[in-house]
Amino acid sequence: MKRGSFVVGFLTGLLVVGVTTTAYAAGIMAERSTHRVFVDGREVQMEAYRIKGNNYVKLRDIGEQVGFNVYWDSVNGCVQVESGKPYTGEAPAKAEPNKPESQPEPTAPANDADVDAMKQDIIDRTNALRKENGIAALTTSDKLMQAAQVRADEMAAHTVYSHTRPDGQKFNTITDCPYMAENIHRIADWTLSEQTLAEQAVADWNASTTHHKNMLNPKLSEIGIGLARGVNDNGNPCWYCVQLFLYDGYSISWVDTPTNK
């Protein structure tokens, strides 16, 4: 016989709860059936009752033996049958409406020392490129490092990835000395499976003509690095990375605060 079919003449239906060996309900007599039940040629045990010459079993029992789900839907006040799902007897869990999808946790460093180490790694890799090309190493200054961090912070705070500041000013208004160059990068966490942040940032800058030119410009003598956590336009956690360069012979005495739009 086909899977899920029963012996000819064996009818199925829902039983009134509480029926025992012989019972009466609204003048109808029900007694326990002695007929055997087979599914796919295999005898199975199901509690059955005879009413007016017909055999009745619980739909739940059929679902369990044949292989489909049956449950009481308390919301709609009815019995639900799911033919393509295995029997559990339970209603499926309802998804919470308007529940936002979980976002990956930012892989932020444990402390400021880790951020400082990444900044130094970017500086070292940049100077390694300059050395390979016979160009003097860049030095750092507290003011230029501070300025680069402000640029990273304001981009991350406003999800603005641009050489133009969030309030519309040029990037070189970040200090009182406009004689600067800037490299920026926005790196999503999911792209960092095979490289460190410093490796990817410097490699990508080096592959870009304009950014490569800044890193190897012999007229630039100082470097500052800024790193800030944020999200990109798609809402993915990412790093905002900034390289600020100062032209030789110039100095900085003042650094602006992060700007608002």
C-alpha positions in Angstrom: 0.0 0.0 0.0 1.1 3.6 -0.4 2.7 5.4 2.5 0.0 6.9 4.7 -2.9 4.8 3.4 -5.0 2.5 5.6 -6.8 -0.8 5.3 -9.9 -0.5 3.1 -13.0 0.5 5.0 -11.1 2.1 8.0 -12.4 5.6 8.4 -10.7 8.3 10.4 -12.0 11.3 12.4 -11.6 13.3 15.6 -12.7 11.7 18.8 -14.4 13.3 21.7 -12.0 13.5 24.6 -12.9 11.1 27.5 -14.3 8.2 25.5 -13.4 4.9 27.3 -14.2 1.3 26.4 -17.9 2.0 25.8 -19.5 5.4 26.0 -22.5 7.4 25.0 -22.5 11.0 23.7 -25.7 12.7 22.5 -27.2 9.2 22.1 -24.3 7.9 20.0 -22.5 4.8 21.3 -18.7 4.5 20.9 -16.8 1.4 21.8 -13.1 0.5 21.5 -12.3 -1.0 18.1 -10.6 -4.4 17.8 -9.5 -3.9 14.2 -5.8 -3.9 13.3 -4.3 -0.9 11.6 -1.5 -1.1 9.0 0.6 1.7 7.5 2.7 0.7 4.4 2.1 -2.9 5.2 3.4 -2.5 8.8 1.0 -2.9 11.7 0.9 0.1 14.1 -0.7 0.7 17.4 -3.4 3.4 17.4 -6.3 3.8 19.8 -9.5 3.4 17.7 -13.2 3.5 18.4 -16.2 2.2 16.5 -19.2 4.5 16.1 -22.1 3.4 14.0 -20.0 0.7 12.3 -17.2 3.1 11.4 -13.7 3.2 13.0 -12.4 6.5 14.3 -8.8 7.4 15.4 -7.2 10.6 16.5 -5.8 12.8 13.7 -2.7 13.3 15.9 -2.1 9.6 16.0 -2.4 9.4 12.2 0.0 12.3 11.8 2.5 10.6 14.1 2.4 7.3 12.3 2.2 8.5 8.7 4.5 11.5 9.1 2.8 14.9 9.0 2.3 17.5 11.6 -1.0 18.2 13.4 -1.6 20.8 16.1 -4.2 23.0 17.6 -4.0 26.6 16.4 -5.1 28.6 19.5 -4.9 31.9 17.7 -7.3 30.9 14.9 -9.3 28.4 16.9 -8.8 25.5 14.5 -6.8 22.3 13.8 -3.8 22.8 11.5 -2.3 20.1 9.3 1.2 20.6 7.8 1.6 17.8 5.2 5.3 18.5 4.4 6.6 18.6 8.0 7.3 15.8 10.5 4.9 15.3 13.4 5.5 17.3 16.6 2.0 18.0 17.8 3.1 21.5 18.5 2.4 24.8 16.7 5.6 26.2 15.1 7.2 29.1 16.9 6.0 32.5 15.6 8.6 35.0 14.5 8.5 38.2 16.5 7.1 41.0 14.2 9.4 43.8 13.3 12.3 42.2 15.1 15.5 43.6 13.5 18.0 41.2 12.2 21.0 40.7 14.4 24.1 42.5 13.3 27.6 41.1 13.6 29.4 42.3 16.7 32.1 44.8 16.0 35.6 43.2 16.3 36.9 46.2 18.2 40.3 45.9 19.8 40.3 45.2 23.5 41.9 48.5 24.6 43.6 51.7 23.4 46.9 50.0 23.3 45.7 47.7 20.5 44.6 50.7 18.5 48.0 52.4 19.1 49.7 49.3 17.9 47.6 49.2 14.7 48.4 52.9 14.0 52.1 52.2 14.5 51.9 49.2 12.1 50.5 51.5 9.4 53.3 54.0 10.0 55.9 51.2 9.8 54.5 49.7 6.6 54.3 53.2 5.0 57.9 53.9 5.9 58.9 50.5 4.6 57.5 51.4 1.2 59.3 54.7 1.3 62.6 52.9 2.1 62.1 50.5 -0.8 61.9 53.5 -3.1 64.8 55.4 -1.5 62.7 58.0 0.2 63.3 59.3 3.7 61.0 58.0 6.5 58.2 60.0 7.8 58.2 61.2 11.4 55.2 61.7 13.7 54.0 64.5 15.9 51.4 64.6 18.6 49.4 67.3 16.8 49.3 65.5 13.5 48.3 62.3 15.2 45.6 64.2 17.0 44.3 65.8 13.8 44.2 62.4 12.0 42.2 60.9 14.8 39.7 63.8 14.8 39.2 63.2 11.0 38.5 59.5 11.6 36.2 60.2 14.5 34.1 62.7 12.7 33.7 60.5 9.6 32.7 57.5 11.8 30.2 59.6 13.9 28.4 60.8 10.8 29.0 57.9 8.4 30.6 60.4 6.0 33.4 58.8 3.9 34.9 61.8 2.2 37.8 64.3 2.1 35.2 66.9 2.8 34.3 67.2 6.4 30.7 66.6 7.6 30.1 70.4 7.8 31.3 70.9 4.2 34.8 72.2 4.9 37.9 70.8 3.3 39.9 68.2 5.2 42.8 70.6 5.7 40.8 72.9 8.0 41.4 70.3 10.7 44.5 72.3 11.8 45.8 75.8 11.5 48.2 74.6 8.7 46.6 73.9 5.3 49.7 72.4 3.8 48.7 68.8 4.1 47.7 65.7 2.1 45.2 63.0 3.2 44.6 59.3 2.5 41.3 57.8 3.8 39.9 54.3 3.8 36.8 52.6 5.1 37.3 48.8 5.7 34.4 46.6 6.7 35.1 43.9 9.3 34.0 41.0 7.1 36.9 41.8 4.6 39.5 41.3 7.3 39.6 37.5 7.3 43.0 37.1 5.8 44.8 40.4 6.5 45.2 42.7 9.5 43.7 46.1 9.3 47.2 47.7 8.8 48.1 45.2 6.0 44.9 45.8 4.1 44.8 49.6 4.5 48.4 50.1 3.3 48.1 47.5 0.5 44.9 49.2 -0.8 46.4 52.7 -0.6 49.5 51.4 -2.4 47.3 50.0 -5.2 45.7 53.4 -5.8 47.6 55.9 -7.9 46.7 59.0 -5.8 47.1 57.4 -2.4 50.4 55.7 -3.5 51.7 59.1 -4.6 51.0 60.6 -1.2 52.8 57.8 0.7 55.9 58.2 -1.5 55.9 62.0 -1.9 59.4 63.1 -0.8 58.0 66.6 -0.1 55.9 65.2 2.8 57.9 64.7 6.0 55.4 63.9 8.8 52.5 61.4 9.2 49.6 61.1 11.5 47.2 58.1 11.7 43.6 58.0 12.9 41.4 54.9 13.4 37.8 54.9 14.4 35.0 52.4 14.7 31.7 53.0 12.8 29.4 51.5 10.2 29.4 51.9 6.5 26.4 52.9 4.3 25.1 49.3 4.5 25.2 49.3 8.3 28.1 46.9 8.5 30.7 47.5 11.3 33.9 48.9 9.9 37.0 51.0 10.5 37.5 54.5 9.3 41.2 54.9 8.6 43.1 58.2 8.0 46.6 59.1 7.0 47.4 62.8 7.3 50.7 64.1 5.9 52.4 67.4 6.5 54.7 69.1 4.0 58.3 69.6 5.0 59.1 72.8 6.7 55.6 73.4 8.2 54.3 72.9 11.7 50.9 72.7 13.5 50.0 74.6 16.7 46.2 74.1 16.7 43.8 71.1 16.0 40.1 71.5 15.5 37.5 69.3 17.3 35.2 66.9 15.4 32.7 68.8 13.4 28.9 68.4 13.2 26.9 68.6 10.1 
